[in-house]
Structure formats: structure tokens, C-alpha cells
């Protein structure tokens, strides 16, 4: 697979209370990924970008929410979330300390 395409699959890591809990308890990292990407593409992108080994990936398609803007009603777009399980001995640190 093309390295340029793989670098565009991972959009951002999701850092929230739930993702921190999942990271500590299950050794999983949560990412916002491209909506059209497959599990194999996500695995290849994670291993390429962070130099880790991935054991499992679970993906969830998040539906966009309905939002009001004054008297107008709009919708946020749908997006995809990936729960990435790392093999034992590997970790990703986003704090940059």
C-alpha cells in the first residue's frame, strides 16, 4: 500500500476520559480515522506511523449529531472511530514529555 495514502488515514488520536480509561485498562488507543478506511489499512498506518505492533482493531461508525444554529437545523458529519489494541510490550505516548 502507498505510504502517502497510509499517512492520511489516521486523522487524530481521541483523548478523552473514556479513551484514557480504555488505554489504561485494556492497552488500547482510540483514533479518529478516515471514514472509508478498512481495518487492514488502519493497522498498516498505525504500524508505519508509530513503529508498534497491532494485535486487534475494532471500528465504530459514529453518526453525526443534529445541531441547531439559531433557527436553522444542521447536521454534523458521520465519522469513524478505531479502537486499536497493541501487543504486549508496546505503547504510544501522546504527552510528548
mmCIF file as gemmi writes it, N, C-alpha and C atoms, coordinates in Angstrom:
data_model
loop_
_atom_site.group_PDB
_atom_site.id
_atom_site.type_symbol
_atom_site.label_atom_id
_atom_site.label_alt_id
_atom_site.label_comp_id
_atom_site.label_asym_id
_atom_site.label_entity_id
_atom_site.label_seq_id
_atom_site.pdbx_PDB_ins_code
_atom_site.Cartn_x
_atom_site.Cartn_y
_atom_site.Cartn_z
_atom_site.occupancy
_atom_site.B_iso_or_equiv
_atom_site.pdbx_formal_charge
_atom_site.auth_seq_id
_atom_site.auth_asym_id
_atom_site.pdbx_PDB_model_num
ATOM 1 N N . UNK Axp A 1 ? 0.826 -1.18 0 1 0 ? 1 A 1
ATOM 2 C CA . UNK Axp A 1 ? 0 0 0 1 0 ? 1 A 1
ATOM 3 C C . UNK Axp A 1 ? 0.874 1.248 0 1 0 ? 1 A 1
ATOM 4 N N . UNK Axp A 2 ? 0.407 2.289 -0.607 1 0 ? 2 A 1
ATOM 5 C CA . UNK Axp A 2 ? 1.115 3.545 -0.753 1 0 ? 2 A 1
ATOM 6 C C . UNK Axp A 2 ? 1.298 4.228 0.607 1 0 ? 2 A 1
ATOM 7 N N . UNK Axp A 3 ? 2.519 4.612 0.946 1 0 ? 3 A 1
ATOM 8 C CA . UNK Axp A 3 ? 2.801 5.247 2.241 1 0 ? 3 A 1
ATOM 9 C C . UNK Axp A 3 ? 2.102 6.59 2.375 1 0 ? 3 A 1
ATOM 10 N N . UNK Axp A 4 ? 1.973 7.314 1.285 1 0 ? 4 A 1
ATOM 11 C CA . UNK Axp A 4 ? 1.3 8.62 1.329 1 0 ? 4 A 1
ATOM 12 C C . UNK Axp A 4 ? -0.17 8.459 1.703 1 0 ? 4 A 1
ATOM 13 N N . UNK Axp A 5 ? -0.81 7.451 1.152 1 0 ? 5 A 1
ATOM 14 C CA . UNK Axp A 5 ? -2.217 7.198 1.482 1 0 ? 5 A 1
ATOM 15 C C . UNK Axp A 5 ? -2.366 6.742 2.937 1 0 ? 5 A 1
ATOM 16 N N . UNK Axp A 6 ? -1.42 5.922 3.415 1 0 ? 6 A 1
ATOM 17 C CA . UNK Axp A 6 ? -1.49 5.443 4.791 1 0 ? 6 A 1
ATOM 18 C C . UNK Axp A 6 ? -1.353 6.578 5.803 1 0 ? 6 A 1
ATOM 19 N N . UNK Axp A 7 ? -0.566 7.595 5.484 1 0 ? 7 A 1
ATOM 20 C CA . UNK Axp A 7 ? -0.402 8.702 6.425 1 0 ? 7 A 1
ATOM 21 C C . UNK Axp A 7 ? -1.648 9.568 6.517 1 0 ? 7 A 1
ATOM 22 N N . UNK Axp A 8 ? -2.54 9.497 5.541 1 0 ? 8 A 1
ATOM 23 C CA . UNK Axp A 8 ? -3.771 10.294 5.557 1 0 ? 8 A 1
ATOM 24 C C . UNK Axp A 8 ? -4.938 9.562 6.207 1 0 ? 8 A 1
ATOM 25 N N . UNK Axp A 9 ? -4.791 8.288 6.54 1 0 ? 9 A 1
ATOM 26 C CA . UNK Axp A 9 ? -5.883 7.505 7.132 1 0 ? 9 A 1
ATOM 27 C C . UNK Axp A 9 ? -6.128 7.907 8.578 1 0 ? 9 A 1
ATOM 28 N N . UNK Axp A 10 ? -5.064 8.077 9.363 1 0 ? 10 A 1
ATOM 29 C CA . UNK Axp A 10 ? -5.202 8.442 10.772 1 0 ? 10 A 1
ATOM 30 C C . UNK Axp A 10 ? -5.362 9.956 10.846 1 0 ? 10 A 1
ATOM 31 N N . UNK Axp A 11 ? -6.537 10.419 11.313 1 0 ? 11 A 1
ATOM 32 C CA . UNK Axp A 11 ? -6.791 11.85 11.382 1 0 ? 11 A 1
ATOM 33 C C . UNK Axp A 11 ? -6.284 12.452 12.687 1 0 ? 11 A 1
ATOM 34 N N . UNK Axp A 12 ? -6.667 11.848 13.823 1 0 ? 12 A 1
ATOM 35 C CA . UNK Axp A 12 ? -6.244 12.376 15.11 1 0 ? 12 A 1
ATOM 36 C C . UNK Axp A 12 ? -6.474 11.341 16.205 1 0 ? 12 A 1
ATOM 37 N N . UNK Axp A 13 ? -5.668 11.352 17.244 1 0 ? 13 A 1
ATOM 38 C CA . UNK Axp A 13 ? -5.979 10.497 18.403 1 0 ? 13 A 1
ATOM 39 C C . UNK Axp A 13 ? -7.085 11.162 19.217 1 0 ? 13 A 1
ATOM 40 N N . UNK Axp A 14 ? -7.952 10.361 19.798 1 0 ? 14 A 1
ATOM 41 C CA . UNK Axp A 14 ? -9.024 10.889 20.637 1 0 ? 14 A 1
ATOM 42 C C . UNK Axp A 14 ? -8.581 10.797 22.087 1 0 ? 14 A 1
ATOM 43 N N . UNK Axp A 15 ? -8.426 11.929 22.735 1 0 ? 15 A 1
ATOM 44 C CA . UNK Axp A 15 ? -8.003 11.994 24.121 1 0 ? 15 A 1
ATOM 45 C C . UNK Axp A 15 ? -9.173 12.498 24.96 1 0 ? 15 A 1
ATOM 46 N N . UNK Axp A 16 ? -9.827 11.58 25.638 1 0 ? 16 A 1
ATOM 47 C CA . UNK Axp A 16 ? -10.958 11.908 26.498 1 0 ? 16 A 1
ATOM 48 C C . UNK Axp A 16 ? -10.882 11.025 27.734 1 0 ? 16 A 1
ATOM 49 N N . UNK Axp A 17 ? -11.834 11.185 28.634 1 0 ? 17 A 1
ATOM 50 C CA . UNK Axp A 17 ? -11.849 10.34 29.828 1 0 ? 17 A 1
ATOM 51 C C . UNK Axp A 17 ? -12.022 8.872 29.458 1 0 ? 17 A 1
ATOM 52 N N . UNK Axp A 18 ? -12.936 8.615 28.538 1 0 ? 18 A 1
ATOM 53 C CA . UNK Axp A 18 ? -13.204 7.231 28.14 1 0 ? 18 A 1
ATOM 54 C C . UNK Axp A 18 ? -11.984 6.612 27.447 1 0 ? 18 A 1
ATOM 55 N N . UNK Axp A 19 ? -11.347 7.347 26.558 1 0 ? 19 A 1
ATOM 56 C CA . UNK Axp A 19 ? -10.191 6.792 25.855 1 0 ? 19 A 1
ATOM 57 C C . UNK Axp A 19 ? -9.01 6.585 26.805 1 0 ? 19 A 1
ATOM 58 N N . UNK Axp A 20 ? -8.863 7.441 27.807 1 0 ? 20 A 1
ATOM 59 C CA . UNK Axp A 20 ? -7.808 7.259 28.801 1 0 ? 20 A 1
ATOM 60 C C . UNK Axp A 20 ? -8.07 6.017 29.644 1 0 ? 20 A 1
ATOM 61 N N . UNK Axp A 21 ? -9.328 5.799 30.027 1 0 ? 21 A 1
ATOM 62 C CA . UNK Axp A 21 ? -9.702 4.606 30.785 1 0 ? 21 A 1
ATOM 63 C C . UNK Axp A 21 ? -9.429 3.347 29.976 1 0 ? 21 A 1
ATOM 64 N N . UNK Axp A 22 ? -9.804 3.358 28.708 1 0 ? 22 A 1
ATOM 65 C CA . UNK Axp A 22 ? -9.594 2.201 27.825 1 0 ? 22 A 1
ATOM 66 C C . UNK Axp A 22 ? -8.098 1.942 27.637 1 0 ? 22 A 1
ATOM 67 N N . UNK Axp A 23 ? -7.307 3.004 27.537 1 0 ? 23 A 1
ATOM 68 C CA . UNK Axp A 23 ? -5.862 2.844 27.353 1 0 ? 23 A 1
ATOM 69 C C . UNK Axp A 23 ? -5.221 2.207 28.578 1 0 ? 23 A 1
ATOM 70 N N . UNK Axp A 24 ? -5.636 2.615 29.763 1 0 ? 24 A 1
ATOM 71 C CA . UNK Axp A 24 ? -5.045 2.066 30.982 1 0 ? 24 A 1
ATOM 72 C C . UNK Axp A 24 ? -5.476 0.628 31.245 1 0 ? 24 A 1
ATOM 73 N N . UNK Axp A 25 ? -6.753 0.345 31.042 1 0 ? 25 A 1
ATOM 74 C CA . UNK Axp A 25 ? -7.284 -0.965 31.398 1 0 ? 25 A 1
ATOM 75 C C . UNK Axp A 25 ? -7.014 -2.036 30.344 1 0 ? 25 A 1
ATOM 76 N N . UNK Axp A 26 ? -7.175 -1.697 29.066 1 0 ? 26 A 1
ATOM 77 C CA . UNK Axp A 26 ? -7.103 -2.705 28.005 1 0 ? 26 A 1
ATOM 78 C C . UNK Axp A 26 ? -5.914 -2.537 27.056 1 0 ? 26 A 1
ATOM 79 N N . UNK Axp A 27 ? -5.044 -1.556 27.294 1 0 ? 27 A 1
ATOM 80 C CA . UNK Axp A 27 ? -3.911 -1.273 26.418 1 0 ? 27 A 1
ATOM 81 C C . UNK Axp A 27 ? -4.382 -0.994 24.988 1 0 ? 27 A 1
ATOM 82 N N . UNK Axp A 28 ? -5.422 -0.157 24.869 1 0 ? 28 A 1
ATOM 83 C CA . UNK Axp A 28 ? -5.959 0.236 23.575 1 0 ? 28 A 1
ATOM 84 C C . UNK Axp A 28 ? -5.807 1.739 23.398 1 0 ? 28 A 1
ATOM 85 N N . UNK Axp A 29 ? -5.637 2.152 22.158 1 0 ? 29 A 1
ATOM 86 C CA . UNK Axp A 29 ? -5.565 3.556 21.806 1 0 ? 29 A 1
ATOM 87 C C . UNK Axp A 29 ? -6.739 3.852 20.872 1 0 ? 29 A 1
ATOM 88 N N . UNK Axp A 30 ? -7.361 5.016 21.033 1 0 ? 30 A 1
ATOM 89 C CA . UNK Axp A 30 ? -8.529 5.383 20.234 1 0 ? 30 A 1
ATOM 90 C C . UNK Axp A 30 ? -8.127 6.471 19.239 1 0 ? 30 A 1
ATOM 91 N N . UNK Axp A 31 ? -8.484 6.261 17.974 1 0 ? 31 A 1
ATOM 92 C CA . UNK Axp A 31 ? -8.156 7.208 16.913 1 0 ? 31 A 1
ATOM 93 C C . UNK Axp A 31 ? -9.407 7.575 16.122 1 0 ? 31 A 1
ATOM 94 N N . UNK Axp A 32 ? -9.429 8.809 15.624 1 0 ? 32 A 1
ATOM 95 C CA . UNK Axp A 32 ? -10.412 9.203 14.629 1 0 ? 32 A 1
ATOM 96 C C . UNK Axp A 32 ? -9.763 8.922 13.286 1 0 ? 32 A 1
ATOM 97 N N . UNK Axp A 33 ? -10.426 8.121 12.446 1 0 ? 33 A 1
ATOM 98 C CA . UNK Axp A 33 ? -9.827 7.681 11.183 1 0 ? 33 A 1
ATOM 99 C C . UNK Axp A 33 ? -10.716 8.078 10.01 1 0 ? 33 A 1
ATOM 100 N N . UNK Axp A 34 ? -10.152 7.953 8.827 1 0 ? 34 A 1
ATOM 101 C CA . UNK Axp A 34 ? -10.89 8.236 7.603 1 0 ? 34 A 1
ATOM 102 C C . UNK Axp A 34 ? -12.091 7.299 7.506 1 0 ? 34 A 1
ATOM 103 N N . UNK Axp A 35 ? -13.225 7.839 7.113 1 0 ? 35 A 1
ATOM 104 C CA . UNK Axp A 35 ? -14.479 7.075 7.125 1 0 ? 35 A 1
ATOM 105 C C . UNK Axp A 35 ? -14.457 5.875 6.172 1 0 ? 35 A 1
ATOM 106 N N . UNK Axp A 36 ? -13.728 5.973 5.09 1 0 ? 36 A 1
ATOM 107 C CA . UNK Axp A 36 ? -13.719 4.895 4.086 1 0 ? 36 A 1
ATOM 108 C C . UNK Axp A 36 ? -12.611 3.869 4.305 1 0 ? 36 A 1
ATOM 109 N N . UNK Axp A 37 ? -11.829 4.005 5.375 1 0 ? 37 A 1
ATOM 110 C CA . UNK Axp A 37 ? -10.684 3.111 5.582 1 0 ? 37 A 1
ATOM 111 C C . UNK Axp A 37 ? -11.119 1.763 6.158 1 0 ? 37 A 1
ATOM 112 N N . UNK Axp A 38 ? -10.373 0.729 5.825 1 0 ? 38 A 1
ATOM 113 C CA . UNK Axp A 38 ? -10.65 -0.616 6.328 1 0 ? 38 A 1
ATOM 114 C C . UNK Axp A 38 ? -9.746 -0.911 7.517 1 0 ? 38 A 1
ATOM 115 N N . UNK Axp A 39 ? -10.007 -2.034 8.196 1 0 ? 39 A 1
ATOM 116 C CA . UNK Axp A 39 ? -9.196 -2.414 9.353 1 0 ? 39 A 1
ATOM 117 C C . UNK Axp A 39 ? -7.754 -2.703 8.948 1 0 ? 39 A 1
ATOM 118 N N . UNK Axp A 40 ? -7.562 -3.323 7.807 1 0 ? 40 A 1
ATOM 119 C CA . UNK Axp A 40 ? -6.2 -3.617 7.337 1 0 ? 40 A 1
ATOM 120 C C . UNK Axp A 40 ? -5.427 -2.34 7.053 1 0 ? 40 A 1
ATOM 121 N N . UNK Axp A 41 ? -6.083 -1.348 6.448 1 0 ? 41 A 1
ATOM 122 C CA . UNK Axp A 41 ? -5.414 -0.08 6.175 1 0 ? 41 A 1
ATOM 123 C C . UNK Axp A 41 ? -5.072 0.65 7.473 1 0 ? 41 A 1
ATOM 124 N N . UNK Axp A 42 ? -5.984 0.614 8.444 1 0 ? 42 A 1
ATOM 125 C CA . UNK Axp A 42 ? -5.733 1.261 9.73 1 0 ? 42 A 1
ATOM 126 C C . UNK Axp A 42 ? -4.553 0.599 10.429 1 0 ? 42 A 1
ATOM 127 N N . UNK Axp A 43 ? -4.512 -0.724 10.411 1 0 ? 43 A 1
ATOM 128 C CA . UNK Axp A 43 ? -3.406 -1.455 11.037 1 0 ? 43 A 1
ATOM 129 C C . UNK Axp A 43 ? -2.073 -1.087 10.395 1 0 ? 43 A 1
ATOM 130 N N . UNK Axp A 44 ? -2.022 -1.073 9.08 1 0 ? 44 A 1
ATOM 131 C CA . UNK Axp A 44 ? -0.787 -0.725 8.378 1 0 ? 44 A 1
ATOM 132 C C . UNK Axp A 44 ? -0.356 0.704 8.683 1 0 ? 44 A 1
ATOM 133 N N . UNK Axp A 45 ? -1.316 1.624 8.761 1 0 ? 45 A 1
ATOM 134 C CA . UNK Axp A 45 ? -0.998 3.027 9.033 1 0 ? 45 A 1
ATOM 135 C C . UNK Axp A 45 ? -0.453 3.214 10.446 1 0 ? 45 A 1
ATOM 136 N N . UNK Axp A 46 ? -1.05 2.553 11.432 1 0 ? 46 A 1
ATOM 137 C CA . UNK Axp A 46 ? -0.595 2.657 12.819 1 0 ? 46 A 1
ATOM 138 C C . UNK Axp A 46 ? 0.816 2.091 12.955 1 0 ? 46 A 1
ATOM 139 N N . UNK Axp A 47 ? 1.047 0.925 12.362 1 0 ? 47 A 1
ATOM 140 C CA . UNK Axp A 47 ? 2.369 0.303 12.45 1 0 ? 47 A 1
ATOM 141 C C . UNK Axp A 47 ? 3.429 1.14 11.738 1 0 ? 47 A 1
ATOM 142 N N . UNK Axp A 48 ? 3.069 1.808 10.651 1 0 ? 48 A 1
ATOM 143 C CA . UNK Axp A 48 ? 4.01 2.644 9.921 1 0 ? 48 A 1
ATOM 144 C C . UNK Axp A 48 ? 4.321 3.934 10.686 1 0 ? 48 A 1
ATOM 145 N N . UNK Axp A 49 ? 3.295 4.599 11.193 1 0 ? 49 A 1
ATOM 146 C CA . UNK Axp A 49 ? 3.489 5.906 11.823 1 0 ? 49 A 1
ATOM 147 C C . UNK Axp A 49 ? 4.128 5.835 13.203 1 0 ? 49 A 1
ATOM 148 N N . UNK Axp A 50 ? 3.76 4.84 14.009 1 0 ? 50 A 1
ATOM 149 C CA . UNK Axp A 50 ? 4.191 4.805 15.406 1 0 ? 50 A 1
ATOM 150 C C . UNK Axp A 50 ? 5.197 3.694 15.719 1 0 ? 50 A 1
ATOM 151 N N . UNK Axp A 51 ? 5.553 2.859 14.774 1 0 ? 51 A 1
ATOM 152 C CA . UNK Axp A 51 ? 6.515 1.762 14.951 1 0 ? 51 A 1
ATOM 153 C C . UNK Axp A 51 ? 6.121 0.839 16.106 1 0 ? 51 A 1
ATOM 154 N N . UNK Axp A 52 ? 4.867 0.396 16.101 1 0 ? 52 A 1
ATOM 155 C CA . UNK Axp A 52 ? 4.344 -0.539 17.097 1 0 ? 52 A 1
ATOM 156 C C . UNK Axp A 52 ? 3.723 -1.72 16.368 1 0 ? 52 A 1
ATOM 157 N N . UNK Axp A 53 ? 3.385 -2.774 17.108 1 0 ? 53 A 1
ATOM 158 C CA . UNK Axp A 53 ? 2.689 -3.931 16.542 1 0 ? 53 A 1
ATOM 159 C C . UNK Axp A 53 ? 1.251 -3.925 17.047 1 0 ? 53 A 1
ATOM 160 N N . UNK Axp A 54 ? 0.312 -4.109 16.14 1 0 ? 54 A 1
ATOM 161 C CA . UNK Axp A 54 ? -1.112 -4.09 16.451 1 0 ? 54 A 1
ATOM 162 C C . UNK Axp A 54 ? -1.632 -5.514 16.501 1 0 ? 54 A 1
ATOM 163 N N . UNK Axp A 55 ? -2.426 -5.837 17.543 1 0 ? 55 A 1
ATOM 164 C CA . UNK Axp A 55 ? -2.999 -7.173 17.623 1 0 ? 55 A 1
ATOM 165 C C . UNK Axp A 55 ? -4.44 -7.201 17.114 1 0 ? 55 A 1
ATOM 166 N N . UNK Axp A 56 ? -5.265 -6.212 17.513 1 0 ? 56 A 1
ATOM 167 C CA . UNK Axp A 56 ? -6.669 -6.184 17.086 1 0 ? 56 A 1
ATOM 168 C C . UNK Axp A 56 ? -7.114 -4.755 16.832 1 0 ? 56 A 1
ATOM 169 N N . UNK Axp A 57 ? -8.155 -4.619 16.003 1 0 ? 57 A 1
ATOM 170 C CA . UNK Axp A 57 ? -8.766 -3.317 15.753 1 0 ? 57 A 1
ATOM 171 C C . UNK Axp A 57 ? -10.281 -3.489 15.74 1 0 ? 57 A 1
ATOM 172 N N . UNK Axp A 58 ? -10.957 -2.611 16.476 1 0 ? 58 A 1
ATOM 173 C CA . UNK Axp A 58 ? -12.413 -2.537 16.441 1 0 ? 58 A 1
ATOM 174 C C . UNK Axp A 58 ? -12.776 -1.164 15.91 1 0 ? 58 A 1
ATOM 175 N N . UNK Axp A 59 ? -13.685 -1.118 14.931 1 0 ? 59 A 1
ATOM 176 C CA . UNK Axp A 59 ? -14.098 0.164 14.374 1 0 ? 59 A 1
ATOM 177 C C . UNK Axp A 59 ? -15.556 0.415 14.691 1 0 ? 59 A 1
ATOM 178 N N . UNK Axp A 60 ? -15.873 1.697 14.861 1 0 ? 60 A 1
ATOM 179 C CA . UNK Axp A 60 ? -17.236 2.121 15.164 1 0 ? 60 A 1
ATOM 180 C C . UNK Axp A 60 ? -17.558 3.296 14.253 1 0 ? 60 A 1
ATOM 181 N N . UNK Axp A 61 ? -18.7 3.258 13.57 1 0 ? 61 A 1
ATOM 182 C CA . UNK Axp A 61 ? -19.146 4.365 12.749 1 0 ? 61 A 1
ATOM 183 C C . UNK Axp A 61 ? -20.03 5.256 13.603 1 0 ? 61 A 1
ATOM 184 N N . UNK Axp A 62 ? -19.566 6.463 13.88 1 0 ? 62 A 1
ATOM 185 C CA . UNK Axp A 62 ? -20.292 7.399 14.729 1 0 ? 62 A 1
ATOM 186 C C . UNK Axp A 62 ? -21.197 8.259 13.847 1 0 ? 62 A 1
ATOM 187 N N . UNK Axp A 63 ? -22.473 8.265 14.163 1 0 ? 63 A 1
ATOM 188 C CA . UNK Axp A 63 ? -23.434 9.057 13.4 1 0 ? 63 A 1
ATOM 189 C C . UNK Axp A 63 ? -23.334 10.523 13.805 1 0 ? 63 A 1
ATOM 190 N N . UNK Axp A 64 ? -23.48 11.411 12.841 1 0 ? 64 A 1
ATOM 191 C CA . UNK Axp A 64 ? -23.418 12.845 13.102 1 0 ? 64 A 1
ATOM 192 C C . UNK Axp A 64 ? -24.617 13.307 13.91 1 0 ? 64 A 1
ATOM 193 N N . UNK Axp A 65 ? -24.404 14.307 14.75 1 0 ? 65 A 1
ATOM 194 C CA . UNK Axp A 65 ? -25.458 14.813 15.612 1 0 ? 65 A 1
ATOM 195 C C . UNK Axp A 65 ? -26.242 15.926 14.927 1 0 ? 65 A 1
ATOM 196 N N . UNK Axp A 66 ? -27.477 16.083 15.335 1 0 ? 66 A 1
ATOM 197 C CA . UNK Axp A 66 ? -28.315 17.18 14.863 1 0 ? 66 A 1
ATOM 198 C C . UNK Axp A 66 ? -28.051 18.382 15.754 1 0 ? 66 A 1
ATOM 199 N N . UNK Axp A 67 ? -27.736 19.502 15.163 1 0 ? 67 A 1
ATOM 200 C CA . UNK Axp A 67 ? -27.426 20.717 15.912 1 0 ? 67 A 1
ATOM 201 C C . UNK Axp A 67 ? -28.282 21.867 15.415 1 0 ? 67 A 1
ATOM 202 N N . UNK Axp A 68 ? -28.627 22.763 16.351 1 0 ? 68 A 1
ATOM 203 C CA . UNK Axp A 68 ? -29.392 23.957 15.991 1 0 ? 68 A 1
ATOM 204 C C . UNK Axp A 68 ? -28.449 25.157 15.941 1 0 ? 68 A 1
ATOM 205 N N . UNK Axp A 69 ? -28.594 25.964 14.912 1 0 ? 69 A 1
ATOM 206 C CA . UNK Axp A 69 ? -27.853 27.205 14.763 1 0 ? 69 A 1
ATOM 207 C C . UNK Axp A 69 ? -28.876 28.326 14.663 1 0 ? 69 A 1
ATOM 208 N N . UNK Axp A 70 ? -29.269 28.847 15.831 1 0 ? 70 A 1
ATOM 209 C CA . UNK Axp A 70 ? -30.341 29.834 15.841 1 0 ? 70 A 1
ATOM 210 C C . UNK Axp A 70 ? -31.645 29.168 15.466 1 0 ? 70 A 1
ATOM 211 N N . UNK Axp A 71 ? -32.237 29.609 14.389 1 0 ? 71 A 1
ATOM 212 C CA . UNK Axp A 71 ? -33.494 28.975 13.948 1 0 ? 71 A 1
ATOM 213 C C . UNK Axp A 71 ? -33.271 27.905 12.885 1 0 ? 71 A 1
ATOM 214 N N . UNK Axp A 72 ? -32.034 27.682 12.514 1 0 ? 72 A 1
ATOM 215 C CA . UNK Axp A 72 ? -31.704 26.692 11.493 1 0 ? 72 A 1
ATOM 216 C C . UNK Axp A 72 ? -31.255 25.384 12.148 1 0 ? 72 A 1
ATOM 217 N N . UNK Axp A 73 ? -31.575 24.284 11.502 1 0 ? 73 A 1
ATOM 218 C CA . UNK Axp A 73 ? -31.153 22.97 11.98 1 0 ? 73 A 1
ATOM 219 C C . UNK Axp A 73 ? -30.113 22.428 11.006 1 0 ? 73 A 1
ATOM 220 N N . UNK Axp A 74 ? -28.993 21.973 11.552 1 0 ? 74 A 1
ATOM 221 C CA . UNK Axp A 74 ? -27.928 21.408 10.734 1 0 ? 74 A 1
ATOM 222 C C . UNK Axp A 74 ? -27.507 20.07 11.291 1 0 ? 74 A 1
ATOM 223 N N . UNK Axp A 75 ? -26.638 19.387 10.558 1 0 ? 75 A 1
ATOM 224 C CA . UNK Axp A 75 ? -26.151 18.081 10.967 1 0 ? 75 A 1
ATOM 225 C C . UNK Axp A 75 ? -24.636 18.047 10.858 1 0 ? 75 A 1
ATOM 226 N N . UNK Axp A 76 ? -24.004 17.497 11.869 1 0 ? 76 A 1
ATOM 227 C CA . UNK Axp A 76 ? -22.577 17.238 11.783 1 0 ? 76 A 1
ATOM 228 C C . UNK Axp A 76 ? -22.37 15.975 10.962 1 0 ? 76 A 1
ATOM 229 N N . UNK Axp A 77 ? -21.227 15.848 10.368 1 0 ? 77 A 1
ATOM 230 C CA . UNK Axp A 77 ? -20.96 14.699 9.516 1 0 ? 77 A 1
ATOM 231 C C . UNK Axp A 77 ? -20.694 13.427 10.307 1 0 ? 77 A 1
ATOM 232 N N . UNK Axp A 78 ? -20.929 12.275 9.667 1 0 ? 78 A 1
ATOM 233 C CA . UNK Axp A 78 ? -20.59 10.986 10.268 1 0 ? 78 A 1
ATOM 234 C C . UNK Axp A 78 ? -19.067 10.834 10.263 1 0 ? 78 A 1
ATOM 235 N N . UNK Axp A 79 ? -18.545 10.065 11.225 1 0 ? 79 A 1
ATOM 236 C CA . UNK Axp A 79 ? -17.114 9.822 11.292 1 0 ? 79 A 1
ATOM 237 C C . UNK Axp A 79 ? -16.86 8.447 11.862 1 0 ? 79 A 1
ATOM 238 N N . UNK Axp A 80 ? -15.628 7.97 11.714 1 0 ? 80 A 1
ATOM 239 C CA . UNK Axp A 80 ? -15.269 6.625 12.141 1 0 ? 80 A 1
ATOM 240 C C . UNK Axp A 80 ? -14.244 6.695 13.26 1 0 ? 80 A 1
ATOM 241 N N . UNK Axp A 81 ? -14.435 5.813 14.261 1 0 ? 81 A 1
ATOM 242 C CA . UNK Axp A 81 ? -13.541 5.71 15.404 1 0 ? 81 A 1
ATOM 243 C C . UNK Axp A 81 ? -12.95 4.314 15.41 1 0 ? 81 A 1
ATOM 244 N N . UNK Axp A 82 ? -11.647 4.216 15.698 1 0 ? 82 A 1
ATOM 245 C CA . UNK Axp A 82 ? -10.964 2.923 15.732 1 0 ? 82 A 1
ATOM 246 C C . UNK Axp A 82 ? -10.342 2.704 17.104 1 0 ? 82 A 1
ATOM 247 N N . UNK Axp A 83 ? -10.674 1.568 17.723 1 0 ? 83 A 1
ATOM 248 C CA . UNK Axp A 83 ? -10.048 1.132 18.972 1 0 ? 83 A 1
ATOM 249 C C . UNK Axp A 83 ? -8.934 0.163 18.577 1 0 ? 83 A 1
ATOM 250 N N . UNK Axp A 84 ? -7.688 0.56 18.813 1 0 ? 84 A 1
ATOM 251 C CA . UNK Axp A 84 ? -6.528 -0.213 18.389 1 0 ? 84 A 1
ATOM 252 C C . UNK Axp A 84 ? -5.905 -0.889 19.602 1 0 ? 84 A 1
ATOM 253 N N . UNK Axp A 85 ? -5.874 -2.229 19.597 1 0 ? 85 A 1
ATOM 254 C CA . UNK Axp A 85 ? -5.232 -2.996 20.665 1 0 ? 85 A 1
ATOM 255 C C . UNK Axp A 85 ? -3.792 -3.273 20.267 1 0 ? 85 A 1
ATOM 256 N N . UNK Axp A 86 ? -2.878 -2.893 21.15 1 0 ? 86 A 1
ATOM 257 C CA . UNK Axp A 86 ? -1.457 -3.11 20.884 1 0 ? 86 A 1
ATOM 258 C C . UNK Axp A 86 ? -0.991 -4.405 21.518 1 0 ? 86 A 1
ATOM 259 N N . UNK Axp A 87 ? 0.029 -5.012 20.925 1 0 ? 87 A 1
ATOM 260 C CA . UNK Axp A 87 ? 0.619 -6.207 21.516 1 0 ? 87 A 1
ATOM 261 C C . UNK Axp A 87 ? 1.321 -5.832 22.814 1 0 ? 87 A 1
ATOM 262 N N . UNK Axp A 88 ? 1.484 -6.812 23.679 1 0 ? 88 A 1
ATOM 263 C CA . UNK Axp A 88 ? 2.125 -6.536 24.965 1 0 ? 88 A 1
ATOM 264 C C . UNK Axp A 88 ? 3.561 -6.06 24.738 1 0 ? 88 A 1
ATOM 265 N N . UNK Axp A 89 ? 3.956 -5.09 25.526 1 0 ? 89 A 1
ATOM 266 C CA . UNK Axp A 89 ? 5.29 -4.521 25.399 1 0 ? 89 A 1
ATOM 267 C C . UNK Axp A 89 ? 5.348 -3.273 24.541 1 0 ? 89 A 1
ATOM 268 N N . UNK Axp A 90 ? 4.272 -2.922 23.858 1 0 ? 90 A 1
ATOM 269 C CA . UNK Axp A 90 ? 4.231 -1.735 23.007 1 0 ? 90 A 1
ATOM 270 C C . UNK Axp A 90 ? 3.285 -0.711 23.609 1 0 ? 90 A 1
ATOM 271 N N . UNK Axp A 91 ? 3.621 0.557 23.418 1 0 ? 91 A 1
ATOM 272 C CA . UNK Axp A 91 ? 2.741 1.63 23.862 1 0 ? 91 A 1
ATOM 273 C C . UNK Axp A 91 ? 3.004 2.863 23.01 1 0 ? 91 A 1
ATOM 274 N N . UNK Axp A 92 ? 2.035 3.781 23.013 1 0 ? 92 A 1
ATOM 275 C CA . UNK Axp A 92 ? 2.151 5.043 22.299 1 0 ? 92 A 1
ATOM 276 C C . UNK Axp A 92 ? 1.941 6.144 23.323 1 0 ? 92 A 1
ATOM 277 N N . UNK Axp A 93 ? 2.866 7.102 23.382 1 0 ? 93 A 1
ATOM 278 C CA . UNK Axp A 93 ? 2.781 8.194 24.348 1 0 ? 93 A 1
ATOM 279 C C . UNK Axp A 93 ? 2.504 9.49 23.596 1 0 ? 93 A 1
ATOM 280 N N . UNK Axp A 94 ? 1.357 10.128 23.87 1 0 ? 94 A 1
ATOM 281 C CA . UNK Axp A 94 ? 0.979 11.354 23.197 1 0 ? 94 A 1
ATOM 282 C C . UNK Axp A 94 ? 1.303 12.604 24.007 1 0 ? 94 A 1
ATOM 283 N N . UNK Axp A 95 ? 1.817 12.425 25.214 1 0 ? 95 A 1
ATOM 284 C CA . UNK Axp A 95 ? 2.091 13.587 26.052 1 0 ? 95 A 1
ATOM 285 C C . UNK Axp A 95 ? 3.307 14.357 25.554 1 0 ? 95 A 1
ATOM 286 N N . UNK Axp A 96 ? 4.277 13.691 24.96 1 0 ? 96 A 1
ATOM 287 C CA . UNK Axp A 96 ? 5.451 14.337 24.4 1 0 ? 96 A 1
ATOM 288 C C . UNK Axp A 96 ? 6.385 14.918 25.45 1 0 ? 96 A 1
ATOM 289 N N . UNK Axp A 97 ? 6.366 14.342 26.636 1 0 ? 97 A 1
ATOM 290 C CA . UNK Axp A 97 ? 7.225 14.856 27.712 1 0 ? 97 A 1
ATOM 291 C C . UNK Axp A 97 ? 8.626 14.334 27.567 1 0 ? 97 A 1
